[in-house]
């Protein structure tokens, strides 16, 4: 799959942003393969990870609720022997989205915070639902 199924969190002209795209699926391993490019301050990192569709589905439920109510949190988590990603999305009283996360691979770890506005929640939700649909059709 090309970078077609992608989403951007944050502002690409700002200091922090994260572009994610689905790179493939593995029905045998029950995994969605995600690639990413994370810009966090002076750091730029490639953020490949695999996520279990059940984990992504749980994130979709939380994200949908967050998008509708602008309260609470949505948690994205995936880990395996090589990499781990953990991100918590929340909305403050001004309607600004904040994503605080950690990405680790092969013993290296990067903590990040990305600011966005509430209009980015719906595209993120569409991306998650599209990734799940892609997995189901594979």
N, C-alpha and C positions, 0 to 999 in steps of 0.2 A: 504494500500500500504506500502511496506517495504521501507527502506532507499535506494532502488534501484535508484529511480529518485532523485538523489542528485547532488549537485555541491559544490565545494570548491572555495572560493575566498581568495586569499592570500596564504601564505606559512604556512603549518601546523607546521613547525619547527621554525617559527618566532613568534614574540610577538602578532601579530594581524592576525586573520583569521576568516572566517565565513563560516560554512557549513550549507547549506540549503537543505531540502528535502520536497517533497510533501507528506503530510500525508493523504490526502483525498480531496473530493470535496462535495459540497452541491449545487445541481441544484436548490432546493427550495430557498435557500438564495443567489444564484448566487455568490458562494465563492469557492475559492481554499484554502485549509487549508495547511499552510506551517509551518514546525517546523525548528528550527535552533539552532546551538550552536555557540555562538560568543565568541571569545577570544580577549580581548582588554586590552593589558597591563597585569596588575595583576588581572583583572576582567574576569570571565567566566560567561556567562549568557545563559540561555535557552531563545530562541526568537520565541515563537509561535505567529503566526498571520494569519488572513484570508485576502485574497485579492480578489477584484472583478476582474473577467476575463477581463473586459474592461480596468481597470487600468493596468493589466499585459500586455495586448495587446499593449497599448500605450507605455509602457516601452520597449516592444520588438521592436517596430518601431524605437524608439530612440537608442536603443542598437545596432540594426543592422546598423544604419547610423554611429554610433560611431565606430563600428568594421571595417566598410569599409573605413572611411575617417580619423580615429584617430583624429578627431576634434569635438568640441562641448561637449554636456553632455547628459547623459541618467538618468532620474529620476524615482526612484521606490518609490511609496507611497501607504500606506494602513493604514486605521484607523477604529476603532470601539470603542464601549464603554469601552472595557478592554485594548486594546493595540493600539500602533501606531508605524509604522516603516516608516522612510523617509531616503532615501539614494541617493546621487548624485555621479554618476560615470563620471570621466573625464580622459583625457590623456594629460600628459605634453609633452614638446618639445623633451624629450628623449624617448618617447614611453612608459613611465611608467603609469600604471593605478592607479588612486587614488579614493577611495570610502570614502566619508565623510557622516556619517549618525547619526541618533538618533533612539534609540529603547526605547519605554516607555511602561510600563505595571503596572496597578494598582497603579499609582502614583509614581512609580520609573522610573528613566530616566538614560540612558547610552548613552553618545556621543562617537563616535568611528571614527577612520580613519584607513583604510586598504590599504596598498600598494600592487600592483601586477604588472605583466607585461602584455603587450597587447595580449599575447597568451591565457590569461584567458577570454577574451571577447567572443570568439567563443563558448567555452563550456558553459558559462553563457547563451548565446543566445539559444543554443540548449536546455538547461534546461528549460528556459522560454517557448520556443515553445512546448516542451514535456509536460509541465504542462498544457498549453492551450489545447493541443490535448487530454490529459487525461480528462480534464473537458468536452470537447465536446463529448467524447465517453461515458461518465457516464450516 
